[in-house]
């Protein structure tokens, strides 16, 4: 049974709320970066079998996100104690040994949830476990930026396969549009996910990480605007956007990339990353545009 730091006077309902909020705090920072964009992709790429499936999709993604985040946050709690003190470990809502137990209990929990949908969904869950181990326990998160981006992309693809299967009419297979959507998304993550690293440059440098802003400081910010623009133009063609929609989407990419070039403070980079996630969620919604207006 999972035990967290609780005052003895708390009632059982209060303890339940405390525990649920602790679990939420593990995933809070990744809701905008993972939960929302992947929900958009799954719902539009599958497409969503019915509106009643949406809570299934969101919960499947969130539980697997919880598994990844607990794993990631148990690696170096001291780092979080410096700049992310609201997380469960530095705020002492849960101890490190308890969090490690939770991390491994979540593996069978995710597997059991996935098998309720299909064996293929289970394969996606297990693939995510595999890439999480590579990224966290085997140290890819602290390695060269190319390895980090590649493993990130593979992990996100695992998320997306499972979530899209959960959303689909047939949880055993995906059609060509869904598969293309996931392949494109993996490419986007592999080439742009380092947009998240600019706001963490000082902390990453202190612990020896080799992210793009650290390894390639003179051109790092151009490695955001260039791929965003190329992907936007390419996606406008792939998903057959109209002139107005294509112009708006490419303009959004240029605006986001322009922010990274023109503003380089930590606060500015945090805001830029929010806008990157707006662009990402929009990109993930484009298969829905294609299915609705162009696919016949």
SULLIN-V392669 format. One record per pair of residues at least 24 apart in sequence whose C-alpha atoms are under 10 Angstrom apart, sorted by sequence separation. I is the first residue (numbers start at 1). J is the second residue. D is the distance in whole Angstrom. If there is no record, write none. Layout:
I:J:D, I:J:D
This chain:
35:59:9, 74:98:10, 131:155:6, 157:181:10, 158:182:9, 228:252:9, 229:253:6, 252:276:9, 255:279:10, 35:60:10, 36:61:9, 74:99:7, 75:100:9, 104:129:10, 130:155:9, 131:156:9, 157:182:6, 160:185:9, 195:220:9, 228:253:6, 229:254:6, 253:278:10, 35:61:6, 36:62:10, 73:99:9, 74:100:7, 128:154:8, 129:155:9, 156:182:9, 157:183:7, 160:186:9, 194:220:9, 195:221:9, 227:253:9, 228:254:7, 229:255:10, 252:278:9, 253:279:7, 34:61:8, 35:62:6, 73:100:9, 127:154:9, 128:155:6, 131:158:9, 157:184:10, 194:221:10, 226:253:9, 229:256:10, 252:279:7, 253:280:9, 34:62:9, 71:99:8, 127:155:8, 128:156:8, 130:158:10, 157:185:7, 158:186:9, 195:223:9, 225:253:7, 226:254:9, 228:256:8, 229:257:8, 35:64:10, 70:99:7, 71:100:7, 74:103:8, 128:157:9, 129:158:9, 154:183:10, 156:185:8, 157:186:6, 194:223:9, 195:224:6, 224:253:9, 225:254:6, 228:257:7, 250:279:10, 31:61:10, 35:65:8, 70:100:8, 71:101:10, 73:103:10, 125:155:10, 127:157:9, 128:158:5, 153:183:10, 156:186:7, 157:187:9, 194:224:8, 195:225:10, 224:254:10, 225:255:9, 227:257:9, 249:279:8, 252:282:10, 31:62:8, 34:65:8, 70:101:10, 71:102:9, 72:103:9, 124:155:10, 127:158:6, 128:159:7, 155:186:9, 192:223:8, 193:224:9, 225:256:7, 226:257:8, 30:62:10, 70:102:8, 71:103:6, 126:158:9, 127:159:9, 153:185:8, 154:186:7, 157:189:9, 191:223:8, 192:224:6, 224:256:9, 225:257:4, 70:103:6, 71:104:8, 124:157:9, 125:158:7, 153:186:5, 154:187:9, 156:189:8, 191:224:8, 192:225:9, 224:257:6, 225:258:7, 249:282:8, 31:65:9, 69:103:9, 70:104:9, 124:158:5, 125:159:8, 127:161:10, 128:162:9, 152:186:9, 153:187:7, 155:189:10, 156:190:10, 192:226:10, 223:257:9, 224:258:9, 225:259:9, 249:283:8, 27:62:8, 30:65:8, 67:102:8, 68:103:8, 71:106:10, 123:158:9, 124:159:7, 127:162:10, 153:188:8, 154:189:9, 191:226:10, 192:227:7, 222:257:8, 224:259:10, 225:260:8, 27:63:9, 30:66:9, 66:102:10, 67:103:6, 70:106:9, 124:160:8, 125:161:9, 126:162:10, 150:186:9, 153:189:5, 154:190:8, 191:227:7, 192:228:7, 221:257:8, 222:258:9, 224:260:7, 225:261:8, 27:64:10, 66:103:8, 67:104:8, 121:158:9, 124:161:6, 125:162:7, 149:186:10, 150:187:9, 152:189:7, 153:190:5, 191:228:9, 221:258:9, 223:260:10, 224:261:9, 24:62:9, 27:65:7, 28:66:9, 67:105:9, 68:106:9, 121:159:10, 123:161:9, 124:162:5, 125:163:10, 149:187:10, 151:189:10, 152:190:7, 153:191:9, 221:259:9, 222:260:8, 223:261:10, 26:65:9, 27:66:6, 30:69:8, 67:106:6, 68:107:10, 123:162:8, 124:163:9, 150:189:8, 151:190:8, 153:192:10, 188:227:8, 192:231:10, 221:260:6, 222:261:7, 23:63:10, 26:66:7, 27:67:9, 29:69:9, 66:106:8, 67:107:7, 121:161:7, 122:162:8, 149:189:7, 150:190:5, 153:193:8, 188:228:8, 191:231:10, 220:260:9, 221:261:6, 25:66:9, 26:67:9, 27:68:9, 28:69:10, 120:161:9, 121:162:5, 124:165:9, 149:190:5, 150:191:9, 152:193:8, 220:261:9, 221:262:9, 24:66:8, 26:68:9, 27:69:6, 64:106:8, 67:109:9, 120:162:8, 121:163:8, 148:190:9, 149:191:7, 152:194:10, 219:261:10, 221:263:10, 23:66:7, 26:69:6, 27:70:8, 63:106:8, 64:107:8, 67:110:8, 121:164:9, 147:190:10, 149:192:8, 150:193:10, 188:231:7, 221:264:9, 25:69:10, 26:70:6, 63:107:10, 66:110:10, 118:162:10, 121:165:6, 146:190:8, 149:193:7, 187:231:9, 239:283:10, 26:71:10, 64:109:9, 65:110:10, 117:162:9, 120:165:8, 121:166:7, 146:191:9, 148:193:9, 149:194:7, 241:286:8, 23:69:10, 26:72:10, 63:109:8, 64:110:6, 120:166:10, 148:194:9, 240:286:9, 23:70:9, 26:73:8, 63:110:7, 64:111:9, 118:165:8, 184:231:9, 232:279:9, 236:283:9, 239:286:7, 240:287:10, 114:162:8, 117:165:8, 118:166:8, 146:194:10, 228:276:9, 235:283:8, 238:286:9, 239:287:7, 241:289:8, 61:110:10, 64:113:10, 114:163:10, 117:166:7, 145:194:8, 238:287:9, 239:288:9, 240:289:9, 241:290:8, 60:110:8, 63:113:9, 64:114:10, 116:166:10, 117:167:10, 121:171:7, 236:286:9, 239:289:7, 240:290:7, 114:165:10, 120:171:7, 121:172:8, 184:235:9, 228:279:9, 232:283:8, 235:286:8, 239:290:5, 114:166:8, 118:170:9, 119:171:9, 120:172:6, 121:173:9, 224:276:9, 228:280:9, 231:283:9, 235:287:9, 238:290:9, 239:291:9, 241:293:9, 60:113:7, 117:170:9, 118:171:6, 119:172:7, 120:173:8, 240:293:9, 241:294:9, 59:113:10, 60:114:8, 117:171:6, 118:172:6, 239:293:10, 240:294:7, 29:84:10, 117:172:8, 118:173:9, 239:294:8, 240:295:10, 239:295:9, 56:113:10, 28:86:10, 29:87:9, 180:238:10, 181:239:10, 28:87:9, 26:86:9, 27:87:9, 68:128:8, 72:132:8, 25:86:8, 26:87:6, 56:117:10, 64:125:8, 67:128:9, 68:129:8, 71:132:8, 72:133:9, 75:136:7, 25:87:6, 26:88:6, 67:129:8, 71:133:8, 74:136:9, 75:137:8, 142:204:9, 148:210:9, 149:211:9, 177:239:10, 195:257:9, 198:260:9, 24:87:10, 25:88:6, 26:89:9, 65:128:10, 68:131:10, 69:132:9, 72:135:8, 73:136:9, 74:137:10, 148:211:8, 149:212:10, 22:86:10, 23:87:10, 24:88:9, 25:89:10, 61:125:10, 64:128:8, 68:132:6, 71:135:10, 72:136:6, 75:139:9, 145:209:8, 146:210:9, 202:266:9, 22:87:8, 23:88:8, 60:125:10, 64:129:9, 67:132:9, 68:133:9, 71:136:7, 72:137:8, 142:207:9, 143:208:9, 144:209:8, 145:210:6, 146:211:9, 195:260:9, 199:264:9, 201:266:9, 22:88:6, 71:137:8, 142:208:8, 143:209:6, 144:210:5, 145:211:5, 146:212:9, 198:264:8, 199:265:8, 200:266:8, 21:88:9, 22:89:9, 68:135:10, 69:136:10, 142:209:5, 143:210:6, 144:211:7, 145:212:6, 198:265:9, 199:266:5, 25:93:10, 68:136:9, 141:209:8, 142:210:7, 143:211:8, 144:212:9, 145:213:10, 198:266:8, 199:267:7, 22:91:10, 72:141:9, 141:210:9, 142:211:8, 145:214:10, 199:268:8, 200:269:9, 22:92:10, 23:93:10, 141:211:10, 145:215:8, 198:268:10, 199:269:5, 200:270:9, 22:93:7, 23:94:10, 144:215:9, 198:269:6, 199:270:6, 21:93:10, 22:94:8, 197:269:9, 198:270:8, 199:271:9, 196:269:8, 197:270:10, 199:272:9, 19:93:8, 195:269:9, 196:270:8, 198:272:9, 199:273:8, 18:93:9, 19:94:9, 195:270:10, 198:273:9, 196:272:9, 197:273:9, 195:272:8, 196:273:6, 195:273:6, 196:274:9, 23:102:10, 194:273:10, 195:274:10, 193:273:10, 196:276:9, 195:276:7, 196:277:10, 195:277:10, 193:276:9, 4:88:10, 192:276:9, 193:277:10, 5:91:10, 6:92:10, 5:92:7, 6:93:8, 68:155:10, 193:280:10, 4:92:8, 5:93:5, 6:94:9, 192:280:10, 4:93:6, 5:94:6, 3:93:10, 4:94:5, 5:95:8, 3:94:7, 4:95:7, 189:280:9, 2:94:9, 3:95:9, 188:280:9, 4:98:8, 65:159:8, 3:98:7, 4:99:9, 64:159:8, 185:280:9, 188:283:9, 2:98:7, 3:99:10, 1:98:10, 2:99:9, 62:159:10, 61:159:7, 64:162:10, 185:283:8, 2:101:8, 3:102:10, 60:159:9, 61:160:9, 64:163:10, 184:283:10, 185:284:7, 1:101:10, 2:102:7, 184:284:9, 1:102:9, 61:162:8, 60:162:8, 61:163:6, 181:283:10, 182:284:9, 2:105:10, 60:163:7, 61:164:10, 181:284:8, 59:163:9, 181:285:10, 57:162:9, 58:163:8, 61:166:10, 181:286:9, 57:163:6, 60:166:8, 181:287:7, 56:163:9, 57:164:8, 60:167:10, 180:287:9, 57:165:9, 58:166:10, 54:163:10, 57:166:6, 58:167:9, 178:287:8, 56:166:7, 57:167:6, 177:287:7, 56:167:8, 57:168:10, 177:288:10, 54:166:9, 55:167:9, 53:166:8, 54:167:7, 177:290:9, 53:167:6, 177:291:9, 45:160:10, 46:161:10, 52:167:10, 53:168:8, 48:164:8, 51:167:9, 53:169:10, 42:159:10, 46:163:9, 47:164:8, 48:165:9, 49:166:9, 50:167:8, 83:200:10, 38:156:8, 42:160:7, 46:164:5, 47:165:9, 48:166:9, 49:167:6, 50:168:9, 177:295:10, 38:157:10, 41:160:7, 42:161:8, 45:164:7, 46:165:7, 48:167:5, 49:168:5, 50:169:8, 39:159:10, 41:161:10, 42:162:9, 43:163:8, 44:164:9, 45:165:10, 46:166:9, 47:167:7, 48:168:6, 49:169:5, 83:203:9, 38:159:8, 39:160:8, 42:163:6, 43:164:7, 46:167:6, 47:168:6, 48:169:7, 49:170:8, 82:203:9, 34:156:8, 38:160:6, 41:163:9, 42:164:4, 43:165:10, 45:167:9, 46:168:5, 47:169:8, 49:171:10, 37:160:10, 38:161:10, 41:164:8, 42:165:8, 43:166:9, 44:167:9, 45:168:9, 46:169:8, 80:203:10, 35:159:10, 39:163:7, 40:164:10, 42:166:8, 43:167:6, 44:168:10, 46:170:9, 79:203:8, 34:159:9, 38:163:8, 39:164:8, 42:167:6, 43:168:8, 46:171:9, 79:204:10, 34:160:10, 38:164:9, 41:167:10, 42:168:8, 46:173:10, 47:174:10, 79:206:10, 39:167:9, 46:174:7, 47:175:10, 79:207:9, 45:174:9, 46:175:8, 45:175:9, 46:176:10, 47:177:9, 45:176:10, 46:177:8, 47:178:8, 45:177:7, 46:178:6, 44:177:10, 45:178:5, 46:179:9, 44:178:8, 45:179:8, 45:180:9, 46:181:9, 42:178:8, 45:181:6, 41:178:9, 44:181:9, 45:182:8, 42:181:9, 41:181:8, 42:182:9, 41:182:8, 38:182:10, 41:185:9, 38:185:9, 37:185:10, 33:193:10, 33:196:9, 41:280:10, 45:284:8, 33:273:9, 37:277:7, 40:280:10, 41:281:8, 44:284:8, 45:285:8, 47:287:9, 48:288:10, 32:273:10, 33:274:8, 36:277:9, 37:278:8, 40:281:6, 41:282:9, 43:284:9, 44:285:6, 45:286:9, 46:287:9, 47:288:7, 32:274:8, 36:278:10, 37:279:9, 38:280:9, 39:281:9, 40:282:8, 41:283:8, 42:284:8, 43:285:8, 44:286:8, 45:287:6, 46:288:9, 33:276:9, 34:277:9, 37:280:6, 38:281:8, 40:283:9, 41:284:5, 42:285:9, 44:287:6, 45:288:6, 33:277:6, 36:280:10, 37:281:4, 40:284:6, 41:285:6, 43:287:9, 44:288:4, 45:289:10, 47:291:8, 32:277:7, 33:278:9, 36:281:7, 37:282:8, 39:284:9, 40:285:5, 41:286:8, 42:287:10, 43:288:8, 44:289:8, 45:290:9, 46:291:10, 32:278:9, 34:280:10, 35:281:10, 37:283:9, 38:284:7, 39:285:9, 40:286:9, 41:287:8, 42:288:10, 44:290:9, 45:291:8, 33:280:9, 34:281:9, 37:284:6, 38:285:9, 40:287:9, 41:288:8, 44:291:8, 32:280:10, 33:281:9, 36:284:10, 37:285:8, 40:288:9, 44:292:9, 32:281:9
